[in-house]
Amino acid sequence: MFSQVIALAPDSIRGYYDLGATYNSQGRYADAIGMLQRSIAIGPTANAYSNLGNAYFYLRRYGEASVAYEQAVKLNQNDYMLWWNLADGYYWAPGKRAQSAQAYRQAISLANEALRLNSRDAYAIGVLALCYAMLGERKSALGYLQTGLKLAPEDSEMRFKAALVYNQFGDITQALGWLRKAIAAGLSAAVVRDTPNFDSLRSDRSFQELFQAK
């Protein structure tokens, strides 16, 4: 359908970045990059740069991912998701991990603002859990995670964040369990496969089994 949007409206900024985001979810990162670069060439947007950063991120091209995320934040400095992405880019980019803490803190601040508007915003709560986990603050991370899971127990993204949080604290059994639940709820197996947080699990048979039927 997004391809049809582009065919009917070849100057559609959104058509290109939506198609690029879809390619990202399928693990077709080279295709995603092409679509997102075309979107940006027509008219730069925070969403297009963010999705471009995601494509580079999953390809382990962290330096390029960080640059794209920086451009996204420049275009919209009030979106906690953009700051969260930037923090992750810095966390994995060589020589930039020290910069990630400030970006995670900014994501936390903006996510808390979102919660002041809607205290039941499960997505924002999940981002808070993960940001605190990446900062090594276990109590806060698990507290927000449990709140988020109570609000959205069947949500694939929340389950995925649970896996990321537990993995960050070295609880592999919990991480694998939540990954199974996330995939069962519809999360893209490509995203799980290509998220660098789980690189240490790649030789684990239980992790490999997650993709056998995908």
mmCIF file of the C-alpha atoms, coordinates in Angstrom:
data_MODEL
# 
_entry.id   MODEL 
# 
loop_
_atom_site.group_PDB 
_atom_site.id 
_atom_site.type_symbol 
_atom_site.label_atom_id 
_atom_site.label_alt_id 
_atom_site.label_comp_id 
_atom_site.label_asym_id 
_atom_site.label_entity_id 
_atom_site.label_seq_id 
_atom_site.pdbx_PDB_ins_code 
_atom_site.Cartn_x 
_atom_site.Cartn_y 
_atom_site.Cartn_z 
_atom_site.occupancy 
_atom_site.B_iso_or_equiv 
_atom_site.pdbx_formal_charge 
_atom_site.auth_seq_id 
_atom_site.auth_comp_id 
_atom_site.auth_asym_id 
_atom_site.auth_atom_id 
_atom_site.pdbx_PDB_model_num 
ATOM 1   C CA . MET A 1 1   ? 0.000  0.000   0.000  1.00 0.00 ? 1   MET A CA 1 
ATOM 2   C CA . PHE A 1 2   ? 2.837  2.415   0.722  1.00 0.00 ? 2   PHE A CA 1 
ATOM 3   C CA . SER A 1 3   ? 4.305  1.577   -2.677 1.00 0.00 ? 3   SER A CA 1 
ATOM 4   C CA . GLN A 1 4   ? 0.970  2.581   -4.180 1.00 0.00 ? 4   GLN A CA 1 
ATOM 5   C CA . VAL A 1 5   ? 1.109  5.871   -2.280 1.00 0.00 ? 5   VAL A CA 1 
ATOM 6   C CA . ILE A 1 6   ? 4.468  6.599   -3.884 1.00 0.00 ? 6   ILE A CA 1 
ATOM 7   C CA . ALA A 1 7   ? 3.218  5.574   -7.324 1.00 0.00 ? 7   ALA A CA 1 
ATOM 8   C CA . LEU A 1 8   ? 0.236  7.900   -7.013 1.00 0.00 ? 8   LEU A CA 1 
ATOM 9   C CA . ALA A 1 9   ? 2.101  10.724  -5.275 1.00 0.00 ? 9   ALA A CA 1 
ATOM 10  C CA . PRO A 1 10  ? 5.820  10.511  -6.185 1.00 0.00 ? 10  PRO A CA 1 
ATOM 11  C CA . ASP A 1 11  ? 6.592  13.620  -4.120 1.00 0.00 ? 11  ASP A CA 1 
ATOM 12  C CA . SER A 1 12  ? 5.010  12.203  -0.963 1.00 0.00 ? 12  SER A CA 1 
ATOM 13  C CA . ILE A 1 13  ? 7.444  12.641  1.902  1.00 0.00 ? 13  ILE A CA 1 
ATOM 14  C CA . ARG A 1 14  ? 5.380  10.384  4.128  1.00 0.00 ? 14  ARG A CA 1 
ATOM 15  C CA . GLY A 1 15  ? 4.942  7.668   1.529  1.00 0.00 ? 15  GLY A CA 1 
ATOM 16  C CA . TYR A 1 16  ? 8.692  7.180   1.285  1.00 0.00 ? 16  TYR A CA 1 
ATOM 17  C CA . TYR A 1 17  ? 9.395  7.224   5.016  1.00 0.00 ? 17  TYR A CA 1 
ATOM 18  C CA . ASP A 1 18  ? 6.462  4.932   5.804  1.00 0.00 ? 18  ASP A CA 1 
ATOM 19  C CA . LEU A 1 19  ? 7.720  2.460   3.215  1.00 0.00 ? 19  LEU A CA 1 
ATOM 20  C CA . GLY A 1 20  ? 11.224 2.811   4.646  1.00 0.00 ? 20  GLY A CA 1 
ATOM 21  C CA . ALA A 1 21  ? 9.935  2.103   8.147  1.00 0.00 ? 21  ALA A CA 1 
ATOM 22  C CA . THR A 1 22  ? 8.136  -0.983  6.839  1.00 0.00 ? 22  THR A CA 1 
ATOM 23  C CA . TYR A 1 23  ? 11.321 -2.223  5.181  1.00 0.00 ? 23  TYR A CA 1 
ATOM 24  C CA . ASN A 1 24  ? 13.102 -1.731  8.519  1.00 0.00 ? 24  ASN A CA 1 
ATOM 25  C CA . SER A 1 25  ? 10.579 -3.986  10.264 1.00 0.00 ? 25  SER A CA 1 
ATOM 26  C CA . GLN A 1 26  ? 11.221 -6.654  7.615  1.00 0.00 ? 26  GLN A CA 1 
ATOM 27  C CA . GLY A 1 27  ? 14.993 -6.442  7.973  1.00 0.00 ? 27  GLY A CA 1 
ATOM 28  C CA . ARG A 1 28  ? 15.355 -4.942  4.467  1.00 0.00 ? 28  ARG A CA 1 
ATOM 29  C CA . TYR A 1 29  ? 17.665 -2.191  5.621  1.00 0.00 ? 29  TYR A CA 1 
ATOM 30  C CA . ALA A 1 30  ? 19.318 -1.331  2.298  1.00 0.00 ? 30  ALA A CA 1 
ATOM 31  C CA . ASP A 1 31  ? 15.878 -0.845  0.757  1.00 0.00 ? 31  ASP A CA 1 
ATOM 32  C CA . ALA A 1 32  ? 14.843 1.229   3.764  1.00 0.00 ? 32  ALA A CA 1 
ATOM 33  C CA . ILE A 1 33  ? 17.857 3.520   3.439  1.00 0.00 ? 33  ILE A CA 1 
ATOM 34  C CA . GLY A 1 34  ? 17.057 4.235   -0.198 1.00 0.00 ? 34  GLY A CA 1 
ATOM 35  C CA . MET A 1 35  ? 13.440 5.135   0.544  1.00 0.00 ? 35  MET A CA 1 
ATOM 36  C CA . LEU A 1 36  ? 14.299 7.260   3.557  1.00 0.00 ? 36  LEU A CA 1 
ATOM 37  C CA . GLN A 1 37  ? 17.003 9.171   1.733  1.00 0.00 ? 37  GLN A CA 1 
ATOM 38  C CA . ARG A 1 38  ? 14.486 9.969   -1.013 1.00 0.00 ? 38  ARG A CA 1 
ATOM 39  C CA . SER A 1 39  ? 12.016 11.208  1.603  1.00 0.00 ? 39  SER A CA 1 
ATOM 40  C CA . ILE A 1 40  ? 14.676 13.452  3.137  1.00 0.00 ? 40  ILE A CA 1 
ATOM 41  C CA . ALA A 1 41  ? 15.707 14.757  -0.287 1.00 0.00 ? 41  ALA A CA 1 
ATOM 42  C CA . ILE A 1 42  ? 12.119 15.892  -0.902 1.00 0.00 ? 42  ILE A CA 1 
ATOM 43  C CA . GLY A 1 43  ? 11.779 17.445  2.534  1.00 0.00 ? 43  GLY A CA 1 
ATOM 44  C CA . PRO A 1 44  ? 13.689 16.603  5.740  1.00 0.00 ? 44  PRO A CA 1 
ATOM 45  C CA . THR A 1 45  ? 11.539 15.415  8.644  1.00 0.00 ? 45  THR A CA 1 
ATOM 46  C CA . ALA A 1 46  ? 12.333 14.070  12.090 1.00 0.00 ? 46  ALA A CA 1 
ATOM 47  C CA . ASN A 1 47  ? 10.499 10.818  11.344 1.00 0.00 ? 47  ASN A CA 1 
ATOM 48  C CA . ALA A 1 48  ? 12.468 10.149  8.175  1.00 0.00 ? 48  ALA A CA 1 
ATOM 49  C CA . TYR A 1 49  ? 15.800 10.829  9.876  1.00 0.00 ? 49  TYR A CA 1 
ATOM 50  C CA . SER A 1 50  ? 14.795 8.678   12.850 1.00 0.00 ? 50  SER A CA 1 
ATOM 51  C CA . ASN A 1 51  ? 13.882 5.748   10.629 1.00 0.00 ? 51  ASN A CA 1 
ATOM 52  C CA . LEU A 1 52  ? 17.085 6.246   8.625  1.00 0.00 ? 52  LEU A CA 1 
ATOM 53  C CA . GLY A 1 53  ? 18.979 6.068   11.892 1.00 0.00 ? 53  GLY A CA 1 
ATOM 54  C CA . ASN A 1 54  ? 17.176 2.830   12.715 1.00 0.00 ? 54  ASN A CA 1 
ATOM 55  C CA . ALA A 1 55  ? 18.241 1.274   9.408  1.00 0.00 ? 55  ALA A CA 1 
ATOM 56  C CA . TYR A 1 56  ? 21.884 2.157   10.034 1.00 0.00 ? 56  TYR A CA 1 
ATOM 57  C CA . PHE A 1 57  ? 21.564 1.039   13.660 1.00 0.00 ? 57  PHE A CA 1 
ATOM 58  C CA . TYR A 1 58  ? 20.380 -2.459  12.747 1.00 0.00 ? 58  TYR A CA 1 
ATOM 59  C CA . LEU A 1 59  ? 23.239 -2.700  10.236 1.00 0.00 ? 59  LEU A CA 1 
ATOM 60  C CA . ARG A 1 60  ? 25.658 -1.883  13.092 1.00 0.00 ? 60  ARG A CA 1 
ATOM 61  C CA . ARG A 1 61  ? 26.625 1.353   11.337 1.00 0.00 ? 61  ARG A CA 1 
ATOM 62  C CA . TYR A 1 62  ? 26.371 3.222   14.600 1.00 0.00 ? 62  TYR A CA 1 
ATOM 63  C CA . GLY A 1 63  ? 28.258 6.344   13.596 1.00 0.00 ? 63  GLY A CA 1 
ATOM 64  C CA . GLU A 1 64  ? 25.890 6.973   10.684 1.00 0.00 ? 64  GLU A CA 1 
ATOM 65  C CA . ALA A 1 65  ? 22.937 6.080   12.890 1.00 0.00 ? 65  ALA A CA 1 
ATOM 66  C CA . SER A 1 66  ? 24.004 8.683   15.452 1.00 0.00 ? 66  SER A CA 1 
ATOM 67  C CA . VAL A 1 67  ? 24.307 11.379  12.784 1.00 0.00 ? 67  VAL A CA 1 
ATOM 68  C CA . ALA A 1 68  ? 20.808 10.604  11.496 1.00 0.00 ? 68  ALA A CA 1 
ATOM 69  C CA . TYR A 1 69  ? 19.383 10.604  15.023 1.00 0.00 ? 69  TYR A CA 1 
ATOM 70  C CA . GLU A 1 70  ? 21.071 13.949  15.703 1.00 0.00 ? 70  GLU A CA 1 
ATOM 71  C CA . GLN A 1 71  ? 19.343 15.414  12.666 1.00 0.00 ? 71  GLN A CA 1 
ATOM 72  C CA . ALA A 1 72  ? 16.006 14.042  13.881 1.00 0.00 ? 72  ALA A CA 1 
ATOM 73  C CA . VAL A 1 73  ? 16.472 15.708  17.281 1.00 0.00 ? 73  VAL A CA 1 
ATOM 74  C CA . LYS A 1 74  ? 17.427 19.015  15.645 1.00 0.00 ? 74  LYS A CA 1 
ATOM 75  C CA . LEU A 1 75  ? 14.104 18.978  13.795 1.00 0.00 ? 75  LEU A CA 1 
ATOM 76  C CA . ASN A 1 76  ? 12.095 18.045  16.890 1.00 0.00 ? 76  ASN A CA 1 
ATOM 77  C CA . GLN A 1 77  ? 13.713 18.496  20.285 1.00 0.00 ? 77  GLN A CA 1 
ATOM 78  C CA . ASN A 1 78  ? 10.567 17.695  22.269 1.00 0.00 ? 78  ASN A CA 1 
ATOM 79  C CA . ASP A 1 79  ? 10.016 14.051  21.328 1.00 0.00 ? 79  ASP A CA 1 
ATOM 80  C CA . TYR A 1 80  ? 11.270 11.563  23.920 1.00 0.00 ? 80  TYR A CA 1 
ATOM 81  C CA . MET A 1 81  ? 11.404 8.769   21.360 1.00 0.00 ? 81  MET A CA 1 
ATOM 82  C CA . LEU A 1 82  ? 13.876 10.713  19.221 1.00 0.00 ? 82  LEU A CA 1 
ATOM 83  C CA . TRP A 1 83  ? 16.118 11.344  22.236 1.00 0.00 ? 83  TRP A CA 1 
ATOM 84  C CA . TRP A 1 84  ? 15.853 7.680   23.217 1.00 0.00 ? 84  TRP A CA 1 
ATOM 85  C CA . ASN A 1 85  ? 16.980 6.650   19.731 1.00 0.00 ? 85  ASN A CA 1 
ATOM 86  C CA . LEU A 1 86  ? 19.849 9.141   19.872 1.00 0.00 ? 86  LEU A CA 1 
ATOM 87  C CA . ALA A 1 87  ? 20.900 7.782   23.261 1.00 0.00 ? 87  ALA A CA 1 
ATOM 88  C CA . ASP A 1 88  ? 20.966 4.239   21.887 1.00 0.00 ? 88  ASP A CA 1 
ATOM 89  C CA . GLY A 1 89  ? 22.992 5.416   18.904 1.00 0.00 ? 89  GLY A CA 1 
ATOM 90  C CA . TYR A 1 90  ? 25.554 7.039   21.177 1.00 0.00 ? 90  TYR A CA 1 
ATOM 91  C CA . TYR A 1 91  ? 25.578 4.021   23.492 1.00 0.00 ? 91  TYR A CA 1 
ATOM 92  C CA . TRP A 1 92  ? 26.763 1.724   20.712 1.00 0.00 ? 92  TRP A CA 1 
ATOM 93  C CA . ALA A 1 93  ? 28.824 4.140   18.606 1.00 0.00 ? 93  ALA A CA 1 
ATOM 94  C CA . PRO A 1 94  ? 32.586 3.880   19.237 1.00 0.00 ? 94  PRO A CA 1 
ATOM 95  C CA . GLY A 1 95  ? 33.790 6.613   21.544 1.00 0.00 ? 95  GLY A CA 1 
ATOM 96  C CA . LYS A 1 96  ? 30.335 8.081   22.199 1.00 0.00 ? 96  LYS A CA 1 
ATOM 97  C CA . ARG A 1 97  ? 28.971 6.038   25.077 1.00 0.00 ? 97  ARG A CA 1 
ATOM 98  C CA . ALA A 1 98  ? 29.646 8.846   27.558 1.00 0.00 ? 98  ALA A CA 1 
ATOM 99  C CA . GLN A 1 99  ? 27.291 11.057  25.515 1.00 0.00 ? 99  GLN A CA 1 
ATOM 100 C CA . SER A 1 100 ? 24.483 8.532   25.802 1.00 0.00 ? 100 SER A CA 1 
ATOM 101 C CA . ALA A 1 101 ? 23.772 9.270   29.474 1.00 0.00 ? 101 ALA A CA 1 
ATOM 102 C CA . GLN A 1 102 ? 22.752 12.874  28.815 1.00 0.00 ? 102 GLN A CA 1 
ATOM 103 C CA . ALA A 1 103 ? 20.520 11.790  25.936 1.00 0.00 ? 103 ALA A CA 1 
ATOM 104 C CA . TYR A 1 104 ? 18.865 9.100   28.077 1.00 0.00 ? 104 TYR A CA 1 
ATOM 105 C CA . ARG A 1 105 ? 18.265 11.723  30.782 1.00 0.00 ? 105 ARG A CA 1 
ATOM 106 C CA . GLN A 1 106 ? 16.643 14.034  28.254 1.00 0.00 ? 106 GLN A CA 1 
ATOM 107 C CA . ALA A 1 107 ? 14.440 11.173  27.014 1.00 0.00 ? 107 ALA A CA 1 
ATOM 108 C CA . ILE A 1 108 ? 13.432 10.490  30.635 1.00 0.00 ? 108 ILE A CA 1 
ATOM 109 C CA . SER A 1 109 ? 12.563 14.137  31.225 1.00 0.00 ? 109 SER A CA 1 
ATOM 110 C CA . LEU A 1 110 ? 10.384 14.339  28.115 1.00 0.00 ? 110 LEU A CA 1 
ATOM 111 C CA . ALA A 1 111 ? 8.729  10.966  28.781 1.00 0.00 ? 111 ALA A CA 1 
ATOM 112 C CA . ASN A 1 112 ? 7.798  12.200  32.257 1.00 0.00 ? 112 ASN A CA 1 
ATOM 113 C CA . GLU A 1 113 ? 6.222  15.263  30.646 1.00 0.00 ? 113 GLU A CA 1 
ATOM 114 C CA . ALA A 1 114 ? 4.149  12.912  28.484 1.00 0.00 ? 114 ALA A CA 1 
ATOM 115 C CA . LEU A 1 115 ? 3.043  11.057  31.601 1.00 0.00 ? 115 LEU A CA 1 
ATOM 116 C CA . ARG A 1 116 ? 1.885  14.285  33.178 1.00 0.00 ? 116 ARG A CA 1 
ATOM 117 C CA . LEU A 1 117 ? -0.536 14.579  30.252 1.00 0.00 ? 117 LEU A CA 1 
ATOM 118 C CA . ASN A 1 118 ? -1.509 10.902  30.329 1.00 0.00 ? 118 ASN A CA 1 
ATOM 119 C CA . SER A 1 119 ? -0.460 8.860   33.338 1.00 0.00 ? 119 SER A CA 1 
ATOM 120 C CA . ARG A 1 120 ? -1.501 5.641   31.550 1.00 0.00 ? 120 ARG A CA 1 
ATOM 121 C CA . ASP A 1 121 ? 0.760  6.124   28.532 1.00 0.00 ? 121 ASP A CA 1 
ATOM 122 C CA . ALA A 1 122 ? 2.232  2.630   28.484 1.00 0.00 ? 122 ALA A CA 1 
ATOM 123 C CA . TYR A 1 123 ? 4.663  3.386   25.680 1.00 0.00 ? 123 TYR A CA 1 
ATOM 124 C CA . ALA A 1 124 ? 6.217  6.280   27.584 1.00 0.00 ? 124 ALA A CA 1 
ATOM 125 C CA . ILE A 1 125 ? 6.418  4.122   30.703 1.00 0.00 ? 125 ILE A CA 1 
ATOM 126 C CA . GLY A 1 126 ? 8.184  1.406   28.730 1.00 0.00 ? 126 GLY A CA 1 
ATOM 127 C CA . VAL A 1 127 ? 10.710 3.901   27.391 1.00 0.00 ? 127 VAL A CA 1 
ATOM 128 C CA . LEU A 1 128 ? 11.365 5.114   30.932 1.00 0.00 ? 128 LEU A CA 1 
ATOM 129 C CA . ALA A 1 129 ? 12.006 1.542   32.042 1.00 0.00 ? 129 ALA A CA 1 
ATOM 130 C CA . LEU A 1 130 ? 14.493 0.982   29.261 1.00 0.00 ? 130 LEU A CA 1 
ATOM 131 C CA . CYS A 1 131 ? 16.278 4.318   29.646 1.00 0.00 ? 131 CYS A CA 1 
ATOM 132 C CA . TYR A 1 132 ? 16.801 3.669   33.347 1.00 0.00 ? 132 TYR A CA 1 
ATOM 133 C CA . ALA A 1 133 ? 18.045 0.171   32.533 1.00 0.00 ? 133 ALA A CA 1 
ATOM 134 C CA . MET A 1 134 ? 20.600 1.541   30.077 1.00 0.00 ? 134 MET A CA 1 
ATOM 135 C CA . LEU A 1 135 ? 21.738 3.937   32.811 1.00 0.00 ? 135 LEU A CA 1 
ATOM 136 C CA . GLY A 1 136 ? 22.143 0.982   35.193 1.00 0.00 ? 136 GLY A CA 1 
ATOM 137 C CA . GLU A 1 137 ? 19.395 2.133   37.571 1.00 0.00 ? 137 GLU A CA 1 
ATOM 138 C CA . ARG A 1 138 ? 17.761 -1.202  38.299 1.00 0.00 ? 138 ARG A CA 1 
ATOM 139 C CA . LYS A 1 139 ? 15.113 -0.193  40.833 1.00 0.00 ? 139 LYS A CA 1 
ATOM 140 C CA . SER A 1 140 ? 13.639 2.548   38.665 1.00 0.00 ? 140 SER A CA 1 
ATOM 141 C CA . ALA A 1 141 ? 13.848 0.403   35.544 1.00 0.00 ? 141 ALA A CA 1 
ATOM 142 C CA . LEU A 1 142 ? 12.011 -2.561  37.047 1.00 0.00 ? 142 LEU A CA 1 
ATOM 143 C CA . GLY A 1 143 ? 9.465  -0.330  38.754 1.00 0.00 ? 143 GLY A CA 1 
ATOM 144 C CA . TYR A 1 144 ? 8.450  1.339   35.499 1.00 0.00 ? 144 TYR A CA 1 
ATOM 145 C CA . LEU A 1 145 ? 8.567  -1.982  33.678 1.00 0.00 ? 145 LEU A CA 1 
ATOM 146 C CA . GLN A 1 146 ? 6.100  -3.622  36.040 1.00 0.00 ? 146 GLN A CA 1 
ATOM 147 C CA . THR A 1 147 ? 3.773  -0.631  35.748 1.00 0.00 ? 147 THR A CA 1 
ATOM 148 C CA . GLY A 1 148 ? 3.943  -0.788  31.957 1.00 0.00 ? 148 GLY A CA 1 
ATOM 149 C CA . LEU A 1 149 ? 3.302  -4.523  31.850 1.00 0.00 ? 149 LEU A CA 1 
ATOM 150 C CA . LYS A 1 150 ? 0.229  -4.096  34.024 1.00 0.00 ? 150 LYS A CA 1 
ATOM 151 C CA . LEU A 1 151 ? -1.129 -1.420  31.683 1.00 0.00 ? 151 LEU A CA 1 
ATOM 152 C CA . ALA A 1 152 ? -0.335 -3.277  28.440 1.00 0.00 ? 152 ALA A CA 1 
ATOM 153 C CA . PRO A 1 153 ? 0.322  -6.950  29.232 1.00 0.00 ? 153 PRO A CA 1 
ATOM 154 C CA . GLU A 1 154 ? -0.366 -8.174  25.690 1.00 0.00 ? 154 GLU A CA 1 
ATOM 155 C CA . ASP A 1 155 ? 1.528  -5.445  23.844 1.00 0.00 ? 155 ASP A CA 1 
ATOM 156 C CA . SER A 1 156 ? 4.422  -6.757  21.753 1.00 0.00 ? 156 SER A CA 1 
ATOM 157 C CA . GLU A 1 157 ? 6.516  -3.593  22.188 1.00 0.00 ? 157 GLU A CA 1 
ATOM 158 C CA . MET A 1 158 ? 6.120  -3.669  25.971 1.00 0.00 ? 158 MET A CA 1 
ATOM 159 C CA . ARG A 1 159 ? 7.140  -7.316  26.047 1.00 0.00 ? 159 ARG A CA 1 
ATOM 160 C CA . PHE A 1 160 ? 10.166 -6.479  23.917 1.00 0.00 ? 160 PHE A CA 1 
ATOM 161 C CA . LYS A 1 161 ? 11.155 -3.703  26.308 1.00 0.00 ? 161 LYS A CA 1 
ATOM 162 C CA . ALA A 1 162 ? 10.856 -6.206  29.164 1.00 0.00 ? 162 ALA A CA 1 
ATOM 163 C CA . ALA A 1 163 ? 13.318 -8.454  27.347 1.00 0.00 ? 163 ALA A CA 1 
ATOM 164 C CA . LEU A 1 164 ? 15.704 -5.549  26.815 1.00 0.00 ? 164 LEU A CA 1 
ATOM 165 C CA . VAL A 1 165 ? 15.515 -4.465  30.457 1.00 0.00 ? 165 VAL A CA 1 
ATOM 166 C CA . TYR A 1 166 ? 16.148 -7.933  31.855 1.00 0.00 ? 166 TYR A CA 1 
ATOM 167 C CA . ASN A 1 167 ? 18.920 -8.559  29.350 1.00 0.00 ? 167 ASN A CA 1 
ATOM 168 C CA . GLN A 1 168 ? 20.627 -5.322  30.387 1.00 0.00 ? 168 GLN A CA 1 
ATOM 169 C CA . PHE A 1 169 ? 20.724 -6.605  33.968 1.00 0.00 ? 169 PHE A CA 1 
ATOM 170 C CA . GLY A 1 170 ? 22.002 -10.038 32.939 1.00 0.00 ? 170 GLY A CA 1 
ATOM 171 C CA . ASP A 1 171 ? 18.793 -11.988 33.608 1.00 0.00 ? 171 ASP A CA 1 
ATOM 172 C CA . ILE A 1 172 ? 18.948 -14.104 30.457 1.00 0.00 ? 172 ILE A CA 1 
ATOM 173 C CA . THR A 1 173 ? 16.127 -16.479 31.400 1.00 0.00 ? 173 THR A CA 1 
ATOM 174 C CA . GLN A 1 174 ? 13.689 -13.592 31.801 1.00 0.00 ? 174 GLN A CA 1 
ATOM 175 C CA . ALA A 1 175 ? 14.995 -11.900 28.657 1.00 0.00 ? 175 ALA A CA 1 
ATOM 176 C CA . LEU A 1 176 ? 14.465 -14.997 26.515 1.00 0.00 ? 176 LEU A CA 1 
ATOM 177 C CA . GLY A 1 177 ? 11.032 -15.571 28.011 1.00 0.00 ? 177 GLY A CA 1 
ATOM 178 C CA . TRP A 1 178 ? 9.904  -12.051 27.164 1.00 0.00 ? 178 TRP A CA 1 
ATOM 179 C CA . LEU A 1 179 ? 11.368 -12.308 23.664 1.00 0.00 ? 179 LEU A CA 1 
ATOM 180 C CA . ARG A 1 180 ? 9.244  -15.396 23.037 1.00 0.00 ? 180 ARG A CA 1 
ATOM 181 C CA . LYS A 1 181 ? 6.182  -13.538 24.271 1.00 0.00 ? 181 LYS A CA 1 
ATOM 182 C CA . ALA A 1 182 ? 6.998  -10.480 22.160 1.00 0.00 ? 182 ALA A CA 1 
ATOM 183 C CA . ILE A 1 183 ? 7.340  -12.497 18.960 1.00 0.00 ? 183 ILE A CA 1 
ATOM 184 C CA . ALA A 1 184 ? 4.171  -14.438 19.782 1.00 0.00 ? 184 ALA A CA 1 
ATOM 185 C CA . ALA A 1 185 ? 2.365  -11.093 20.131 1.00 0.00 ? 185 ALA A CA 1 
ATOM 186 C CA . GLY A 1 186 ? 3.485  -10.031 16.653 1.00 0.00 ? 186 GLY A CA 1 
ATOM 187 C CA . LEU A 1 187 ? 6.840  -8.314  17.083 1.00 0.00 ? 187 LEU A CA 1 
ATOM 188 C CA . SER A 1 188 ? 9.028  -8.545  13.990 1.00 0.00 ? 188 SER A CA 1 
ATOM 189 C CA . ALA A 1 189 ? 11.530 -11.360 14.369 1.00 0.00 ? 189 ALA A CA 1 
ATOM 190 C CA . ALA A 1 190 ? 13.969 -9.295  12.265 1.00 0.00 ? 190 ALA A CA 1 
ATOM 191 C CA . VAL A 1 191 ? 13.989 -6.557  14.891 1.00 0.00 ? 191 VAL A CA 1 
ATOM 192 C CA . VAL A 1 192 ? 14.793 -9.086  17.616 1.00 0.00 ? 192 VAL A CA 1 
ATOM 193 C CA . ARG A 1 193 ? 17.470 -10.706 15.481 1.00 0.00 ? 193 ARG A CA 1 
ATOM 194 C CA . ASP A 1 194 ? 19.185 -7.440  14.611 1.00 0.00 ? 194 ASP A CA 1 
ATOM 195 C CA . THR A 1 195 ? 18.995 -5.550  17.918 1.00 0.00 ? 195 THR A CA 1 
ATOM 196 C CA . PRO A 1 196 ? 22.608 -5.328  19.173 1.00 0.00 ? 196 PRO A CA 1 
ATOM 197 C CA . ASN A 1 197 ? 21.616 -5.704  22.836 1.00 0.00 ? 197 ASN A CA 1 
ATOM 198 C CA . PHE A 1 198 ? 21.151 -9.403  22.172 1.00 0.00 ? 198 PHE A CA 1 
ATOM 199 C CA . ASP A 1 199 ? 24.453 -10.032 20.379 1.00 0.00 ? 199 ASP A CA 1 
ATOM 200 C CA . SER A 1 200 ? 25.755 -11.864 23.445 1.00 0.00 ? 200 SER A CA 1 
ATOM 201 C CA . LEU A 1 201 ? 22.899 -14.391 23.094 1.00 0.00 ? 201 LEU A CA 1 
ATOM 202 C CA . ARG A 1 202 ? 23.498 -15.363 19.476 1.00 0.00 ? 202 ARG A CA 1 
ATOM 203 C CA . SER A 1 203 ? 25.264 -18.602 20.365 1.00 0.00 ? 203 SER A CA 1 
ATOM 204 C CA . ASP A 1 204 ? 22.508 -19.543 22.827 1.00 0.00 ? 204 ASP A CA 1 
ATOM 205 C CA . ARG A 1 205 ? 20.343 -22.357 21.461 1.00 0.00 ? 205 ARG A CA 1 
ATOM 206 C CA . SER A 1 206 ? 17.212 -20.951 23.084 1.00 0.00 ? 206 SER A CA 1 
ATOM 207 C CA . PHE A 1 207 ? 17.801 -17.646 21.312 1.00 0.00 ? 207 PHE A CA 1 
ATOM 208 C CA . GLN A 1 208 ? 18.352 -19.380 17.969 1.00 0.00 ? 208 GLN A CA 1 
ATOM 209 C CA . GLU A 1 209 ? 15.131 -21.332 18.407 1.00 0.00 ? 209 GLU A CA 1 
ATOM 210 C CA . LEU A 1 210 ? 13.174 -18.079 18.466 1.00 0.00 ? 210 LEU A CA 1 
ATOM 211 C CA . PHE A 1 211 ? 13.657 -17.765 14.716 1.00 0.00 ? 211 PHE A CA 1 
ATOM 212 C CA . GLN A 1 212 ? 13.239 -21.331 13.532 1.00 0.00 ? 212 GLN A CA 1 
ATOM 213 C CA . ALA A 1 213 ? 9.595  -20.882 12.645 1.00 0.00 ? 213 ALA A CA 1 
ATOM 214 C CA . LYS A 1 214 ? 10.030 -17.322 11.342 1.00 0.00 ? 214 LYS A CA 1 
# 
